[in-house]
């Protein structure tokens, strides 16, 4: 005679769902997902406050599109989380090749806007290959450096990694998109440091970066407006009429944050944000809209959410069962940290304006999808750390 309670398999504590502790569905980092959801919601309100006056016929035009982008990003997160990230180790170079192909195509058939070819325009939707190059390059480098464990990186491995990084970086600089190029370099450096790169290797990358940008400037590849951004950053008090547009947008962005005080001026009650003073505020200077309307408290909440997100990424990298997962986390950590520092820094006037968006907050579909894919890769590493 057998007793049922002695022979029944214990369940997971979730009703009739029976699964072991290594089941991926039981290892989702909900804190990480909650952080990006909160940032996305904050972004929707900030975008509305900065754009409701831009389209007379539809004050919700930008907001509705951003909500649609968020839903698409949520779908991308679900898809990437659904399969084992180890499958990407073998497919990393294929995805890298697709990324290079898209970057080459955009230089020839991409939409020309403001002297730059950054995206393919499909009616109401624009696809920006540089954004999707970020996760592709991180995967390729993570796969390459995880093939062997070494205390210090060999010179041959460094050169190979440099080539993997250099090809897409040069194509992005040629577009020209210096902001995305620097983001890619920072993400790659994060992986290389984890993989044991020596100091002289890092110095060499820095030298090659400066040399490449200088060559692009001398060759006339970098457009004049990007050079004006750098000049305006160096001379923020300039009265030169040629620099007025670039100087004033940063000046008003800094003023918006500074006048927000502790608690802000209230939603839709901010004279600079709601008074058409700050160009492209929904993307480049979205943090100024948050600072003016919600003050230091609101800005602190946003930065606190990013700090929490970065901590969770670091934690997942620490818990990863293999080097491939750890390197993915290192690359995503570097990309996200640089995006936040660069975007908030240019709002405060301590970094030049480069058009780098604030992750999950700034308006834009391509950047939102790219960040969603990268966070989903980190979640994937966490979900399968016990398998």
C-alpha positions in Angstrom: 0.0 0.0 0.0 1.4 3.4 -1.0 0.4 6.7 0.4 -0.3 9.4 -2.2 1.5 12.2 -0.3 4.7 10.0 -0.2 4.7 9.3 -4.0 3.5 12.6 -5.4 6.2 14.8 -6.9 6.5 18.2 -5.1 5.4 21.1 -7.3 7.1 24.4 -7.6 4.8 26.2 -5.3 3.0 27.8 -8.2 -0.2 25.7 -8.2 -0.1 22.9 -10.7 3.1 24.0 -12.4 5.7 21.4 -11.7 9.3 22.5 -12.5 12.7 22.3 -10.9 14.7 25.3 -9.7 16.7 25.3 -13.0 13.6 25.9 -15.1 14.2 29.2 -17.0 10.7 30.5 -16.3 11.4 30.4 -12.6 14.6 32.5 -13.0 13.4 35.6 -14.7 14.8 38.7 -13.1 11.6 40.6 -12.5 13.5 43.5 -10.9 15.4 44.1 -14.2 12.2 44.0 -16.3 10.4 46.2 -13.8 13.2 48.8 -14.0 12.9 49.1 -17.8 9.1 49.2 -17.7 9.2 52.1 -15.2 11.7 53.9 -17.4 9.6 53.3 -20.4 6.5 54.7 -18.7 8.4 57.8 -17.5 9.6 58.3 -21.0 6.1 58.2 -22.5 5.0 61.1 -20.2 8.2 63.0 -20.8 7.8 62.7 -24.6 4.2 63.8 -24.5 5.2 66.9 -22.5 7.9 67.8 -25.0 5.9 67.1 -28.2 2.2 67.7 -27.7 2.4 71.1 -29.3 4.5 69.9 -32.3 1.6 68.4 -34.4 -1.4 70.7 -34.3 -3.8 68.0 -35.6 -2.7 65.3 -33.2 -1.0 66.2 -29.8 -0.5 62.4 -29.2 1.3 61.7 -32.4 4.8 61.1 -30.9 3.3 59.5 -27.7 1.2 56.9 -29.6 4.2 56.0 -31.7 6.4 55.6 -28.6 3.8 53.3 -27.0 3.8 51.2 -30.2 7.6 51.1 -30.1 7.4 49.9 -26.4 5.0 47.1 -27.3 7.3 46.1 -30.1 10.2 46.1 -27.7 8.3 44.0 -25.3 7.7 41.4 -28.0 11.4 41.5 -28.9 12.2 40.8 -25.2 9.8 37.9 -25.1 11.2 36.3 -28.3 14.9 36.6 -27.3 14.2 35.3 -23.8 12.3 32.2 -25.2 15.4 30.4 -26.6 18.7 29.4 -25.0 21.4 32.1 -25.5 23.9 29.4 -26.3 22.3 29.0 -29.7 23.7 32.5 -30.5 27.3 31.4 -30.0 27.3 29.6 -33.3 25.1 32.2 -35.0 27.0 35.3 -33.7 29.2 35.7 -36.7 26.2 35.3 -39.1 24.3 38.1 -37.2 27.5 40.1 -37.3 27.7 39.7 -41.1 24.1 40.8 -41.4 24.9 43.9 -39.4 27.9 44.7 -41.7 25.7 44.2 -44.8 23.0 46.6 -43.4 25.7 49.2 -42.6 27.1 49.0 -46.1 23.7 49.3 -47.7 22.6 52.3 -45.7 25.6 54.2 -47.0 24.4 53.7 -50.6 20.6 53.6 -50.4 19.8 55.0 -46.9 17.8 58.2 -46.4 19.9 61.4 -46.6 19.0 63.7 -43.7 21.1 66.6 -42.6 24.1 65.4 -44.6 24.1 61.9 -43.0 22.8 58.5 -44.1 21.8 56.9 -40.8 18.6 54.9 -41.6 16.3 53.2 -44.1 13.0 55.0 -44.2 9.9 52.8 -44.8 7.2 55.4 -44.7 6.3 56.1 -41.0 9.1 53.7 -39.8 12.8 54.3 -39.9 15.3 51.4 -39.4 18.7 52.5 -38.1 21.4 49.7 -38.7 23.9 51.3 -36.3 21.5 50.6 -33.4 21.2 46.9 -34.2 25.0 46.7 -34.8 25.5 47.1 -31.0 24.1 43.7 -29.9 25.5 42.0 -33.0 29.0 43.2 -32.4 28.8 42.4 -28.6 27.7 38.9 -29.4 30.5 38.4 -31.9 33.1 39.6 -29.5 31.7 37.6 -26.6 31.6 34.4 -28.7 35.2 35.0 -29.9 36.8 35.7 -26.5 34.8 32.9 -24.8 36.4 30.2 -26.9 39.4 30.0 -24.7 40.1 31.1 -21.1 43.3 33.0 -20.7 44.7 35.1 -17.8 45.8 37.8 -20.2 44.7 38.3 -23.8 47.3 37.3 -26.4 48.3 39.9 -29.1 46.7 37.8 -31.9 43.4 37.6 -30.1 43.5 41.4 -29.5 44.1 42.1 -33.2 41.3 39.8 -34.3 38.9 41.4 -31.8 40.1 44.8 -33.0 39.2 43.9 -36.6 35.7 42.7 -35.5 35.2 46.0 -33.8 36.9 48.2 -36.4 34.9 47.2 -39.5 31.4 48.3 -38.2 32.9 51.3 -36.3 34.5 52.7 -39.5 31.2 52.2 -41.4 29.3 54.0 -38.7 31.8 56.9 -38.6 31.4 57.2 -42.4 27.6 57.7 -42.1 28.6 59.8 -40.0 27.4 58.9 -36.5 30.1 59.5 -34.1 27.9 59.0 -31.0 27.0 55.4 -32.0 30.6 54.7 -32.9 31.8 55.7 -29.5 29.1 53.6 -27.8 30.2 50.5 -29.8 33.8 51.1 -28.8 32.9 51.4 -25.1 30.9 48.2 -25.2 33.8 46.3 -26.9 36.3 47.7 -24.4 34.1 46.4 -21.6 34.3 42.9 -23.1 38.0 43.1 -23.8 38.8 44.2 -20.2 36.9 41.3 -18.9 38.8 39.0 -21.3 42.1 40.2 -19.9 43.2 42.9 -22.3 46.4 44.6 -21.3 46.7 48.4 -20.7 48.8 48.9 -23.8 46.1 47.3 -25.9 43.5 49.7 -24.5 45.7 52.6 -25.2 46.2 51.4 -28.7 42.4 51.3 -29.3 42.1 54.9 -27.9 44.8 56.1 -30.3 43.2 54.4 -33.3 39.8 55.9 -32.4 41.2 59.4 -32.2 43.2 58.8 -35.4 40.2 57.5 -37.3 37.9 60.4 -36.3 40.7 62.9 -37.2 41.1 61.3 -40.6 37.3 61.4 -41.2 37.3 65.1 -40.3 40.2 65.9 -42.6 38.6 63.9 -45.4 35.4 65.8 -45.1 33.4 62.7 -44.1 32.3 64.2 -40.8 29.7 66.9 -41.6 30.1 70.5 -40.6 27.2 70.4 -38.1 29.0 67.7 -36.1 32.1 69.8 -35.9 30.0 72.8 -34.8 28.7 70.6 -32.0 32.2 70.0 -30.7 33.1 73.7 -31.2 30.0 74.7 -29.3 30.9 72.4 -26.5 34.3 73.9 -26.1 32.9 77.5 -26.4 29.6 77.2 -24.5 29.5 81.0 -23.9 30.2 81.8 -27.5 28.2 84.7 -29.2 29.1 83.5 -32.7 25.9 83.5 -34.8 27.1 80.4 -36.7 27.1 78.5 -33.4 24.0 80.0 -31.9 21.7 77.1 -32.5 24.1 74.6 -30.9 25.0 76.8 -28.0 21.4 77.8 -27.1 20.0 74.3 -27.2 22.5 73.2 -24.5 22.1 76.5 -22.6 18.3 76.1 -22.4 18.6 72.4 -21.5 20.9 73.2 -18.6 18.6 76.0 -17.5 15.6 73.7 -17.6 17.3 71.2 -15.3 18.7 74.0 -13.0 15.3 75.8 -12.6 13.4 72.6 -11.8 14.5 72.8 -8.2 13.9 69.9 -5.8 10.3 69.0 -6.9 10.0 70.6 -10.4 7.5 73.0 -11.8 4.8 70.3 -12.4 3.7 68.2 -15.4 3.0 70.4 -18.4 3.8 73.5 -16.3 7.4 74.0 -17.4 8.0 77.1 -19.5 11.1 75.9 -21.3 9.9 72.3 -22.0 6.4 73.4 -23.0 7.5 76.6 -24.7 9.4 75.2 -27.7 12.8 76.4 -26.5 14.7 73.1 -26.7 15.1 71.4 -30.1 14.7 67.5 -30.4 13.9 67.4 -26.7 12.0 64.2 -27.1 15.2 62.3 -27.9 18.5 64.1 -27.3 17.4 66.3 -24.3 14.6 64.2 -22.8 16.3 64.4 -19.4 15.9 68.2 -19.4 12.1 67.7 -19.7 12.2 65.4 -16.6 14.4 67.8 -14.6 12.3 70.9 -15.3 8.9 69.2 -14.6 9.8 66.8 -11.8 12.9 68.5 -10.4 15.9 66.8 -8.7 13.6 64.2 -7.2 12.3 63.1 -10.6 15.8 63.1 -12.1 17.1 61.2 -9.1 14.4 58.5 -9.6 15.4 58.1 -13.2 19.1 57.8 -12.4 18.3 55.5 -9.5 16.4 53.2 -11.9 19.4 53.1 -14.2 21.7 52.4 -11.2 19.4 49.5 -10.2 19.4 48.2 -13.8 23.2 48.3 -14.1 23.5 46.6 -10.7 21.3 43.7 -11.9 23.3 43.4 -15.1 26.5 43.2 -13.1 24.9 40.6 -10.8 23.8 38.5 -13.7 27.3 38.6 -15.2 28.7 37.5 -11.9 26.3 34.6 -11.7 26.7 33.5 -15.3 27.6 29.8 -15.7 30.0 30.5 -18.6 32.3 33.2 -20.1 30.0 33.7 -23.1 27.2 34.9 -20.8 29.6 36.9 -18.6 31.0 38.8 -21.6 27.5 39.5 -23.0 26.7 41.1 -19.6 29.9 43.1 -19.6 29.3 44.5 -23.1 25.7 45.4 -22.3 26.8 47.0 -19.0 29.3 49.2 -20.9 26.9 50.3 -23.6 24.1 51.2 -21.2 26.4 53.0 -18.8 27.9 55.1 -21.6 24.5 55.9 -23.0 23.3 57.3 -19.7 26.5 59.2 -19.0 26.7 60.7 -22.5 23.0 61.7 -22.7 22.7 63.2 -19.2 26.2 64.7 -19.6 25.3 66.6 -22.8 22.1 67.9 -21.1 24.3 69.2 -18.3 26.9 70.6 -20.7 29.7 68.4 -19.5 29.7 66.3 -22.8 29.4 67.3 -26.4 26.0 66.8 -28.1 26.2 63.6 -30.1 22.5 62.5 -30.5 22.9 59.5 -28.1 19.5 58.6 -26.7 18.6 58.0 -23.0 17.9 54.2 -22.9 14.1 53.3 -22.7 13.2 57.0 -22.1 14.1 58.9 -25.3 11.8 58.8 -28.4 12.8 56.3 -31.1 12.0 52.8 -32.3 15.4 51.5 -33.4 17.2 52.5 -30.2 14.4 51.1 -28.1 14.4 47.8 -29.9 18.2 47.6 -29.7 18.2 48.1 -25.9 15.3 45.6 -25.5 17.4 43.0 -27.3 20.4 43.6 -25.1 18.5 43.5 -21.9 16.7 40.3 -23.1 20.2 38.7 -23.7 21.1 39.5 -20.1 17.8 38.0 -18.9 18.5 35.0 -21.0 21.9 34.5 -19.3 20.2 34.8 -15.9 17.3 32.4 -16.7 19.7 29.6 -17.8 22.5 30.1 -15.3 21.6 26.8 -13.5 21.3 24.6 -16.5 
